[in-house]
Structure formats: structure tokens, C-alpha cells
Amino acid sequence: MKLLRYGPPGQEKPGLLDAAGTIRDLSGVLPDFSGDALSAAGLAKLAALDPASLPAVSGNPRLGPPVAHMKNFVCIGLNYADHAAETGAAIPKEPIIFLKSLGALCGPNDDVEIPRNSQKTDWEVELAIVIGTKAKNVSEAEALDYVAGYAVCNDVSEREFQIERGGQWDKGKGCDTFGPLGPWLVTKDEVPDPQDLAMFCEVDGHRYQDGSTRTMIFGVEKVVSYVSQFITLHPGDVITTGTPPGVGMGQKPPVYLKPGQTIRLGIAGLGEQVQKTVAAA
């Protein structure tokens, strides 16, 4: 299934995308995509529905993040061998964990705000894992049992704030609109191998990133298990798993975003995002 949330910010309703590409309204079935709705049993109930029996949504509504009531927006840094090489960083011995502010979360096609005084705002296409069942101290062997599905994430990053201003990475990762997620939550039954997904990112039509999850250092099972040793994961939480090479910081010379540009990114089977960049108020 491809599950989504549509409507104005803060007023999103749950829906699904049917085989014809029509959004079907699920608000008469469940209040939102959170809690037990994302469990294996909850998703099985949705899968048993006939999409044709659900109201069709007309027009082209805004899409919000595909999950609600997230408690943890977890990120894994330098998790692609070829991306680590382009940044000159050593291959991590263990996954690098950092957190995005929940305030960074936004819809997949919402505008991306370039922060005030930013000179180095950058893009990162990433595979996001969506948690379906509370996970604490889970093994790698059972890790996928706790996963509801996957989504596309743009881990927008301000490199000066992240790297040059001291302290931890978070302040370069948590600005408003720095976490576009979606367009859909694709349930894991539709993603037989999350370690073999092509992914790309373009800015103004130029393809900068053209990679694959095959080059991840720590795969999905390892990442879910590892994070759960330190952070209890709840339904609707997201772990975004790192980016392949081709970020702006890695260009020679570096290339960064400015207002008035268009970012387009996607992952095979998980959909695409398109964002316009604007100056933050």
C-alpha cells in the first residue's frame, strides 16, 4: 500500500493511493496514521479494504508528511561509503546518530526555506524507515518486524551551521522545512529489498545525486537494531538512513542552494518530491 496524508498543514487527513493513482479518503476508517494504525495488525486491516469503496479525493491536494504524532526524527550520518569518500571522512565503525528537530518535518512538496544568514544550504536524498511497532533493544534478525514501511526524505542541511559553527550537527539539520517526508509511506511488503533501491536528486534539472542503497555501510536491519539500543522507537518514528554521493558540499567547487530553485528527488518505488526554495522570513 501507498499511504499518505493530505490537506492543509495541521489539518491533514489519512488516505491511500489506489492502483489508478487516485487518492482515497481513509478518514472514515481511522483518525490518522499513528499508533496501532501502523502496526502489522493495523496495516492488515487497511490492506483488506477495497479502495474502490472509499471516497475519491478530487483535485490535487497538498500532501503532508505520511505519518502523524512522530516522537523521534532520527538520522544516520555518513552511511554511504561513496558519500563518506567525497566528504573526506573516515568510514564510521558504528552508525553515527543525530536527531532532526520535529519542527523540521514538512510535506514532500512544501517550499524549503533557506535560513536567514545561510550561505551553505544543501540537499540529501535519503531512504527513510518508518517504525510501526514500539522497538527497544531489538535484534537485527527481528528488526524488520518493527518496520511499517519506507518513504523518501530530503535531509536538508546547512553545512556552515552543521560543521563550522562548533558543537553538534543538529543546528545545521533542524531548521524549519529541513525534513520533507513522503509523498507516501510505502508498506514494506512492496519493498522486498530495501538495500537495492535506485535514488536521485536534481537541482534545476541538473542531476547531482544518482546512487543506490546498495552502497549503504549499515543496512536497514542494523540501523533499526542499533538505534533501538539507545532510543526507544515508537510507531510513526522515522530513521532516515544517510545519502549517496553528489551533495552540494562534495562538488568542486561546492554548490549550494539559493532562493528560487527547484529540487526534485526520488527513490525507486517510493515516489518523488519536488520543492521550491524560498528565503525564510
Contacts in CASP RR format, 6 or more apart in sequence:
PFRMAT RR
TARGET T0000
AUTHOR 0000-0000-0000
METHOD contacts of the structure
MODEL  1
MKLLRYGPPGQEKPGLLDAAGTIRDLSGVLPDFSGDALSAAGLAKLAALD
PASLPAVSGNPRLGPPVAHMKNFVCIGLNYADHAAETGAAIPKEPIIFLK
SLGALCGPNDDVEIPRNSQKTDWEVELAIVIGTKAKNVSEAEALDYVAGY
AVCNDVSEREFQIERGGQWDKGKGCDTFGPLGPWLVTKDEVPDPQDLAMF
CEVDGHRYQDGSTRTMIFGVEKVVSYVSQFITLHPGDVITTGTPPGVGMG
QKPPVYLKPGQTIRLGIAGLGEQVQKTVAAA
1 16 0 8 1.000
1 43 0 8 1.000
1 46 0 8 1.000
1 47 0 8 1.000
1 186 0 8 1.000
1 187 0 8 1.000
1 190 0 8 1.000
2 16 0 8 1.000
2 17 0 8 1.000
2 184 0 8 1.000
2 185 0 8 1.000
2 186 0 8 1.000
2 187 0 8 1.000
2 190 0 8 1.000
3 14 0 8 1.000
3 15 0 8 1.000
3 16 0 8 1.000
3 17 0 8 1.000
3 26 0 8 1.000
3 33 0 8 1.000
3 46 0 8 1.000
3 66 0 8 1.000
3 184 0 8 1.000
3 185 0 8 1.000
3 186 0 8 1.000
3 187 0 8 1.000
4 14 0 8 1.000
4 15 0 8 1.000
4 16 0 8 1.000
4 17 0 8 1.000
4 23 0 8 1.000
4 63 0 8 1.000
4 64 0 8 1.000
4 66 0 8 1.000
4 182 0 8 1.000
4 183 0 8 1.000
4 184 0 8 1.000
4 185 0 8 1.000
5 12 0 8 1.000
5 13 0 8 1.000
5 14 0 8 1.000
5 15 0 8 1.000
5 32 0 8 1.000
5 33 0 8 1.000
5 63 0 8 1.000
5 64 0 8 1.000
5 65 0 8 1.000
5 66 0 8 1.000
5 67 0 8 1.000
5 68 0 8 1.000
6 12 0 8 1.000
6 13 0 8 1.000
6 15 0 8 1.000
6 23 0 8 1.000
6 57 0 8 1.000
6 61 0 8 1.000
6 62 0 8 1.000
6 63 0 8 1.000
6 64 0 8 1.000
7 13 0 8 1.000
7 61 0 8 1.000
7 62 0 8 1.000
7 63 0 8 1.000
7 64 0 8 1.000
8 62 0 8 1.000
9 62 0 8 1.000
9 64 0 8 1.000
9 106 0 8 1.000
9 110 0 8 1.000
12 32 0 8 1.000
12 64 0 8 1.000
12 65 0 8 1.000
12 68 0 8 1.000
13 25 0 8 1.000
13 26 0 8 1.000
13 27 0 8 1.000
13 32 0 8 1.000
14 25 0 8 1.000
14 26 0 8 1.000
14 27 0 8 1.000
14 29 0 8 1.000
14 30 0 8 1.000
14 31 0 8 1.000
14 32 0 8 1.000
14 33 0 8 1.000
14 37 0 8 1.000
15 23 0 8 1.000
15 24 0 8 1.000
15 25 0 8 1.000
15 26 0 8 1.000
15 27 0 8 1.000
15 54 0 8 1.000
15 57 0 8 1.000
16 23 0 8 1.000
16 24 0 8 1.000
16 26 0 8 1.000
16 46 0 8 1.000
16 51 0 8 1.000
16 54 0 8 1.000
17 23 0 8 1.000
17 24 0 8 1.000
17 184 0 8 1.000
18 24 0 8 1.000
18 51 0 8 1.000
18 52 0 8 1.000
19 51 0 8 1.000
22 56 0 8 1.000
22 57 0 8 1.000
23 56 0 8 1.000
23 57 0 8 1.000
23 61 0 8 1.000
24 51 0 8 1.000
24 54 0 8 1.000
24 55 0 8 1.000
24 56 0 8 1.000
24 57 0 8 1.000
25 54 0 8 1.000
25 55 0 8 1.000
25 56 0 8 1.000
25 57 0 8 1.000
26 46 0 8 1.000
26 54 0 8 1.000
29 46 0 8 1.000
29 49 0 8 1.000
29 54 0 8 1.000
30 37 0 8 1.000
30 46 0 8 1.000
32 68 0 8 1.000
32 69 0 8 1.000
33 66 0 8 1.000
33 67 0 8 1.000
33 68 0 8 1.000
33 185 0 8 1.000
33 236 0 8 1.000
34 67 0 8 1.000
34 68 0 8 1.000
34 69 0 8 1.000
34 235 0 8 1.000
34 236 0 8 1.000
35 69 0 8 1.000
35 132 0 8 1.000
35 234 0 8 1.000
35 235 0 8 1.000
35 236 0 8 1.000
36 42 0 8 1.000
36 235 0 8 1.000
37 43 0 8 1.000
37 46 0 8 1.000
37 235 0 8 1.000
38 67 0 8 1.000
38 130 0 8 1.000
38 131 0 8 1.000
38 132 0 8 1.000
38 133 0 8 1.000
38 148 0 8 1.000
38 235 0 8 1.000
38 236 0 8 1.000
39 132 0 8 1.000
39 133 0 8 1.000
39 148 0 8 1.000
39 235 0 8 1.000
40 132 0 8 1.000
40 133 0 8 1.000
40 145 0 8 1.000
43 148 0 8 1.000
43 187 0 8 1.000
47 187 0 8 1.000
62 107 0 8 1.000
62 109 0 8 1.000
62 110 0 8 1.000
63 107 0 8 1.000
63 108 0 8 1.000
63 109 0 8 1.000
63 182 0 8 1.000
63 183 0 8 1.000
64 106 0 8 1.000
64 107 0 8 1.000
64 108 0 8 1.000
64 110 0 8 1.000
64 181 0 8 1.000
64 182 0 8 1.000
65 105 0 8 1.000
65 106 0 8 1.000
65 107 0 8 1.000
65 108 0 8 1.000
65 181 0 8 1.000
65 182 0 8 1.000
66 130 0 8 1.000
66 151 0 8 1.000
66 181 0 8 1.000
66 182 0 8 1.000
66 183 0 8 1.000
66 184 0 8 1.000
66 185 0 8 1.000
67 130 0 8 1.000
67 181 0 8 1.000
67 185 0 8 1.000
67 236 0 8 1.000
67 238 0 8 1.000
68 236 0 8 1.000
69 236 0 8 1.000
70 102 0 8 1.000
70 105 0 8 1.000
70 236 0 8 1.000
70 237 0 8 1.000
70 238 0 8 1.000
71 234 0 8 1.000
71 236 0 8 1.000
71 237 0 8 1.000
72 99 0 8 1.000
72 231 0 8 1.000
72 233 0 8 1.000
72 234 0 8 1.000
72 237 0 8 1.000
72 238 0 8 1.000
73 99 0 8 1.000
73 100 0 8 1.000
73 101 0 8 1.000
73 102 0 8 1.000
73 104 0 8 1.000
73 105 0 8 1.000
73 179 0 8 1.000
73 237 0 8 1.000
73 238 0 8 1.000
73 240 0 8 1.000
74 97 0 8 1.000
74 98 0 8 1.000
74 99 0 8 1.000
74 100 0 8 1.000
74 227 0 8 1.000
74 231 0 8 1.000
74 233 0 8 1.000
74 237 0 8 1.000
74 238 0 8 1.000
74 239 0 8 1.000
74 240 0 8 1.000
75 97 0 8 1.000
75 98 0 8 1.000
75 99 0 8 1.000
75 100 0 8 1.000
75 155 0 8 1.000
75 173 0 8 1.000
75 239 0 8 1.000
75 240 0 8 1.000
75 242 0 8 1.000
76 95 0 8 1.000
76 96 0 8 1.000
76 97 0 8 1.000
76 218 0 8 1.000
76 223 0 8 1.000
76 227 0 8 1.000
76 239 0 8 1.000
76 240 0 8 1.000
76 241 0 8 1.000
76 242 0 8 1.000
77 92 0 8 1.000
77 95 0 8 1.000
77 96 0 8 1.000
77 97 0 8 1.000
77 98 0 8 1.000
77 242 0 8 1.000
78 84 0 8 1.000
78 87 0 8 1.000
78 89 0 8 1.000
78 91 0 8 1.000
78 92 0 8 1.000
78 96 0 8 1.000
78 217 0 8 1.000
78 242 0 8 1.000
79 92 0 8 1.000
79 95 0 8 1.000
79 96 0 8 1.000
79 216 0 8 1.000
79 217 0 8 1.000
79 218 0 8 1.000
79 219 0 8 1.000
79 223 0 8 1.000
79 241 0 8 1.000
79 242 0 8 1.000
79 243 0 8 1.000
80 215 0 8 1.000
80 216 0 8 1.000
80 217 0 8 1.000
80 242 0 8 1.000
80 243 0 8 1.000
80 244 0 8 1.000
80 245 0 8 1.000
81 91 0 8 1.000
81 215 0 8 1.000
81 217 0 8 1.000
82 211 0 8 1.000
82 215 0 8 1.000
82 244 0 8 1.000
82 245 0 8 1.000
83 242 0 8 1.000
83 243 0 8 1.000
83 244 0 8 1.000
83 245 0 8 1.000
83 246 0 8 1.000
83 247 0 8 1.000
84 90 0 8 1.000
84 91 0 8 1.000
84 92 0 8 1.000
84 217 0 8 1.000
85 245 0 8 1.000
86 245 0 8 1.000
86 246 0 8 1.000
86 247 0 8 1.000
86 250 0 8 1.000
87 247 0 8 1.000
87 249 0 8 1.000
87 250 0 8 1.000
91 217 0 8 1.000
92 217 0 8 1.000
94 226 0 8 1.000
95 218 0 8 1.000
95 222 0 8 1.000
95 223 0 8 1.000
95 226 0 8 1.000
95 227 0 8 1.000
97 226 0 8 1.000
97 227 0 8 1.000
97 230 0 8 1.000
97 231 0 8 1.000
98 168 0 8 1.000
98 169 0 8 1.000
98 170 0 8 1.000
98 173 0 8 1.000
99 170 0 8 1.000
99 173 0 8 1.000
100 155 0 8 1.000
100 170 0 8 1.000
100 173 0 8 1.000
100 174 0 8 1.000
100 178 0 8 1.000
100 179 0 8 1.000
100 240 0 8 1.000
101 170 0 8 1.000
101 173 0 8 1.000
101 174 0 8 1.000
101 175 0 8 1.000
101 178 0 8 1.000
103 174 0 8 1.000
103 176 0 8 1.000
104 156 0 8 1.000
104 173 0 8 1.000
104 174 0 8 1.000
104 175 0 8 1.000
104 176 0 8 1.000
104 177 0 8 1.000
104 178 0 8 1.000
104 179 0 8 1.000
105 179 0 8 1.000
105 181 0 8 1.000
106 176 0 8 1.000
106 177 0 8 1.000
106 179 0 8 1.000
106 180 0 8 1.000
106 181 0 8 1.000
107 180 0 8 1.000
107 181 0 8 1.000
107 182 0 8 1.000
108 152 0 8 1.000
108 180 0 8 1.000
108 181 0 8 1.000
108 182 0 8 1.000
108 183 0 8 1.000
108 273 0 8 1.000
108 274 0 8 1.000
108 275 0 8 1.000
109 180 0 8 1.000
109 183 0 8 1.000
109 273 0 8 1.000
109 274 0 8 1.000
109 275 0 8 1.000
110 177 0 8 1.000
110 180 0 8 1.000
110 275 0 8 1.000
111 177 0 8 1.000
111 275 0 8 1.000
111 276 0 8 1.000
111 277 0 8 1.000
111 278 0 8 1.000
112 121 0 8 1.000
112 154 0 8 1.000
112 156 0 8 1.000
112 177 0 8 1.000
112 178 0 8 1.000
112 180 0 8 1.000
112 257 0 8 1.000
112 263 0 8 1.000
112 275 0 8 1.000
112 276 0 8 1.000
112 277 0 8 1.000
112 278 0 8 1.000
113 175 0 8 1.000
113 176 0 8 1.000
113 177 0 8 1.000
113 277 0 8 1.000
113 278 0 8 1.000
113 279 0 8 1.000
113 280 0 8 1.000
113 281 0 8 1.000
114 121 0 8 1.000
114 257 0 8 1.000
114 258 0 8 1.000
114 259 0 8 1.000
114 277 0 8 1.000
114 278 0 8 1.000
114 279 0 8 1.000
114 280 0 8 1.000
115 121 0 8 1.000
115 158 0 8 1.000
115 161 0 8 1.000
115 175 0 8 1.000
115 176 0 8 1.000
115 280 0 8 1.000
116 279 0 8 1.000
116 280 0 8 1.000
118 158 0 8 1.000
118 160 0 8 1.000
118 161 0 8 1.000
119 160 0 8 1.000
119 256 0 8 1.000
120 158 0 8 1.000
120 159 0 8 1.000
120 160 0 8 1.000
120 161 0 8 1.000
120 249 0 8 1.000
120 254 0 8 1.000
120 256 0 8 1.000
121 156 0 8 1.000
121 157 0 8 1.000
121 158 0 8 1.000
121 159 0 8 1.000
121 256 0 8 1.000
121 257 0 8 1.000
121 258 0 8 1.000
121 277 0 8 1.000
122 156 0 8 1.000
122 157 0 8 1.000
122 158 0 8 1.000
122 159 0 8 1.000
122 247 0 8 1.000
122 248 0 8 1.000
122 249 0 8 1.000
122 256 0 8 1.000
122 257 0 8 1.000
123 154 0 8 1.000
123 156 0 8 1.000
123 157 0 8 1.000
123 201 0 8 1.000
123 203 0 8 1.000
123 208 0 8 1.000
123 209 0 8 1.000
123 247 0 8 1.000
123 248 0 8 1.000
123 257 0 8 1.000
123 263 0 8 1.000
123 265 0 8 1.000
124 154 0 8 1.000
124 155 0 8 1.000
124 156 0 8 1.000
124 157 0 8 1.000
124 201 0 8 1.000
124 209 0 8 1.000
124 242 0 8 1.000
124 243 0 8 1.000
124 247 0 8 1.000
125 152 0 8 1.000
125 153 0 8 1.000
125 154 0 8 1.000
125 199 0 8 1.000
125 200 0 8 1.000
125 201 0 8 1.000
125 209 0 8 1.000
125 243 0 8 1.000
125 244 0 8 1.000
125 265 0 8 1.000
125 266 0 8 1.000
125 267 0 8 1.000
126 152 0 8 1.000
126 153 0 8 1.000
126 154 0 8 1.000
126 155 0 8 1.000
126 240 0 8 1.000
126 241 0 8 1.000
126 242 0 8 1.000
126 243 0 8 1.000
127 150 0 8 1.000
127 152 0 8 1.000
127 153 0 8 1.000
127 194 0 8 1.000
127 197 0 8 1.000
127 199 0 8 1.000
127 213 0 8 1.000
127 220 0 8 1.000
127 240 0 8 1.000
127 241 0 8 1.000
127 242 0 8 1.000
127 267 0 8 1.000
127 270 0 8 1.000
128 150 0 8 1.000
128 151 0 8 1.000
128 152 0 8 1.000
128 153 0 8 1.000
128 181 0 8 1.000
128 182 0 8 1.000
128 238 0 8 1.000
128 239 0 8 1.000
128 240 0 8 1.000
128 241 0 8 1.000
129 147 0 8 1.000
129 149 0 8 1.000
129 150 0 8 1.000
129 194 0 8 1.000
129 220 0 8 1.000
129 223 0 8 1.000
129 224 0 8 1.000
129 238 0 8 1.000
129 239 0 8 1.000
129 240 0 8 1.000
129 241 0 8 1.000
130 147 0 8 1.000
130 148 0 8 1.000
130 149 0 8 1.000
130 150 0 8 1.000
130 151 0 8 1.000
130 185 0 8 1.000
130 236 0 8 1.000
130 237 0 8 1.000
130 238 0 8 1.000
131 146 0 8 1.000
131 147 0 8 1.000
131 148 0 8 1.000
131 224 0 8 1.000
131 233 0 8 1.000
131 234 0 8 1.000
131 235 0 8 1.000
131 236 0 8 1.000
131 237 0 8 1.000
131 238 0 8 1.000
131 239 0 8 1.000
132 146 0 8 1.000
132 147 0 8 1.000
132 148 0 8 1.000
132 149 0 8 1.000
132 235 0 8 1.000
132 236 0 8 1.000
133 145 0 8 1.000
133 146 0 8 1.000
133 148 0 8 1.000
133 235 0 8 1.000
134 146 0 8 1.000
134 232 0 8 1.000
134 233 0 8 1.000
134 234 0 8 1.000
134 235 0 8 1.000
135 143 0 8 1.000
135 146 0 8 1.000
135 224 0 8 1.000
135 228 0 8 1.000
135 232 0 8 1.000
135 233 0 8 1.000
136 228 0 8 1.000
136 232 0 8 1.000
136 233 0 8 1.000
137 228 0 8 1.000
137 229 0 8 1.000
138 145 0 8 1.000
138 146 0 8 1.000
138 224 0 8 1.000
138 225 0 8 1.000
138 228 0 8 1.000
139 225 0 8 1.000
140 221 0 8 1.000
140 222 0 8 1.000
140 225 0 8 1.000
141 221 0 8 1.000
143 220 0 8 1.000
143 221 0 8 1.000
143 222 0 8 1.000
143 224 0 8 1.000
143 225 0 8 1.000
143 228 0 8 1.000
144 188 0 8 1.000
144 220 0 8 1.000
144 221 0 8 1.000
144 224 0 8 1.000
146 224 0 8 1.000
146 228 0 8 1.000
146 233 0 8 1.000
147 188 0 8 1.000
147 220 0 8 1.000
147 224 0 8 1.000
148 185 0 8 1.000
148 187 0 8 1.000
148 188 0 8 1.000
148 235 0 8 1.000
148 236 0 8 1.000
149 185 0 8 1.000
149 186 0 8 1.000
149 187 0 8 1.000
149 188 0 8 1.000
149 191 0 8 1.000
150 185 0 8 1.000
150 186 0 8 1.000
150 188 0 8 1.000
150 191 0 8 1.000
150 194 0 8 1.000
150 267 0 8 1.000
150 270 0 8 1.000
151 181 0 8 1.000
151 182 0 8 1.000
151 184 0 8 1.000
151 185 0 8 1.000
151 186 0 8 1.000
151 238 0 8 1.000
151 270 0 8 1.000
152 181 0 8 1.000
152 182 0 8 1.000
152 183 0 8 1.000
152 265 0 8 1.000
152 266 0 8 1.000
152 267 0 8 1.000
152 270 0 8 1.000
152 271 0 8 1.000
152 272 0 8 1.000
152 273 0 8 1.000
153 179 0 8 1.000
153 180 0 8 1.000
153 181 0 8 1.000
153 182 0 8 1.000
153 238 0 8 1.000
153 240 0 8 1.000
154 179 0 8 1.000
154 180 0 8 1.000
154 201 0 8 1.000
154 263 0 8 1.000
154 265 0 8 1.000
154 273 0 8 1.000
154 275 0 8 1.000
155 173 0 8 1.000
155 178 0 8 1.000
155 179 0 8 1.000
155 240 0 8 1.000
155 242 0 8 1.000
155 243 0 8 1.000
156 173 0 8 1.000
156 175 0 8 1.000
156 177 0 8 1.000
156 178 0 8 1.000
156 179 0 8 1.000
156 180 0 8 1.000
157 172 0 8 1.000
157 173 0 8 1.000
157 178 0 8 1.000
157 247 0 8 1.000
158 172 0 8 1.000
158 173 0 8 1.000
158 175 0 8 1.000
158 178 0 8 1.000
159 172 0 8 1.000
159 249 0 8 1.000
159 256 0 8 1.000
161 171 0 8 1.000
161 172 0 8 1.000
161 175 0 8 1.000
162 169 0 8 1.000
162 171 0 8 1.000
162 172 0 8 1.000
162 173 0 8 1.000
163 169 0 8 1.000
165 171 0 8 1.000
172 178 0 8 1.000
175 280 0 8 1.000
176 280 0 8 1.000
180 273 0 8 1.000
180 275 0 8 1.000
181 238 0 8 1.000
182 270 0 8 1.000
182 271 0 8 1.000
182 273 0 8 1.000
183 271 0 8 1.000
183 272 0 8 1.000
183 273 0 8 1.000
184 270 0 8 1.000
184 271 0 8 1.000
186 269 0 8 1.000
186 270 0 8 1.000
186 271 0 8 1.000
188 194 0 8 1.000
190 269 0 8 1.000
191 197 0 8 1.000
191 269 0 8 1.000
191 270 0 8 1.000
194 213 0 8 1.000
194 219 0 8 1.000
194 220 0 8 1.000
195 213 0 8 1.000
195 214 0 8 1.000
195 216 0 8 1.000
195 219 0 8 1.000
195 220 0 8 1.000
196 212 0 8 1.000
196 213 0 8 1.000
196 214 0 8 1.000
197 212 0 8 1.000
197 213 0 8 1.000
197 267 0 8 1.000
197 268 0 8 1.000
197 269 0 8 1.000
197 270 0 8 1.000
198 211 0 8 1.000
198 212 0 8 1.000
198 267 0 8 1.000
198 268 0 8 1.000
199 209 0 8 1.000
199 211 0 8 1.000
199 212 0 8 1.000
199 213 0 8 1.000
199 244 0 8 1.000
199 265 0 8 1.000
199 266 0 8 1.000
199 267 0 8 1.000
199 268 0 8 1.000
200 207 0 8 1.000
200 209 0 8 1.000
200 210 0 8 1.000
200 211 0 8 1.000
200 265 0 8 1.000
200 266 0 8 1.000
201 207 0 8 1.000
201 208 0 8 1.000
201 209 0 8 1.000
201 246 0 8 1.000
201 263 0 8 1.000
201 264 0 8 1.000
201 265 0 8 1.000
201 266 0 8 1.000
202 208 0 8 1.000
202 263 0 8 1.000
202 264 0 8 1.000
202 265 0 8 1.000
203 255 0 8 1.000
203 257 0 8 1.000
203 261 0 8 1.000
203 262 0 8 1.000
203 263 0 8 1.000
203 264 0 8 1.000
204 261 0 8 1.000
204 262 0 8 1.000
205 262 0 8 1.000
205 264 0 8 1.000
208 246 0 8 1.000
208 247 0 8 1.000
208 248 0 8 1.000
208 251 0 8 1.000
208 255 0 8 1.000
209 243 0 8 1.000
209 244 0 8 1.000
209 245 0 8 1.000
209 246 0 8 1.000
209 247 0 8 1.000
209 265 0 8 1.000
210 244 0 8 1.000
211 244 0 8 1.000
211 245 0 8 1.000
212 244 0 8 1.000
213 219 0 8 1.000
213 241 0 8 1.000
213 267 0 8 1.000
215 244 0 8 1.000
216 241 0 8 1.000
216 242 0 8 1.000
218 226 0 8 1.000
219 241 0 8 1.000
220 241 0 8 1.000
223 239 0 8 1.000
223 241 0 8 1.000
224 233 0 8 1.000
224 239 0 8 1.000
227 233 0 8 1.000
227 239 0 8 1.000
233 239 0 8 1.000
248 254 0 8 1.000
248 255 0 8 1.000
248 256 0 8 1.000
249 256 0 8 1.000
257 263 0 8 1.000
257 277 0 8 1.000
258 277 0 8 1.000
259 277 0 8 1.000
259 278 0 8 1.000
259 279 0 8 1.000
260 276 0 8 1.000
260 277 0 8 1.000
260 278 0 8 1.000
261 276 0 8 1.000
261 277 0 8 1.000
262 274 0 8 1.000
262 275 0 8 1.000
262 276 0 8 1.000
262 277 0 8 1.000
263 273 0 8 1.000
263 274 0 8 1.000
263 275 0 8 1.000
263 276 0 8 1.000
263 277 0 8 1.000
264 272 0 8 1.000
264 273 0 8 1.000
264 274 0 8 1.000
265 272 0 8 1.000
265 273 0 8 1.000
266 272 0 8 1.000
266 273 0 8 1.000
END
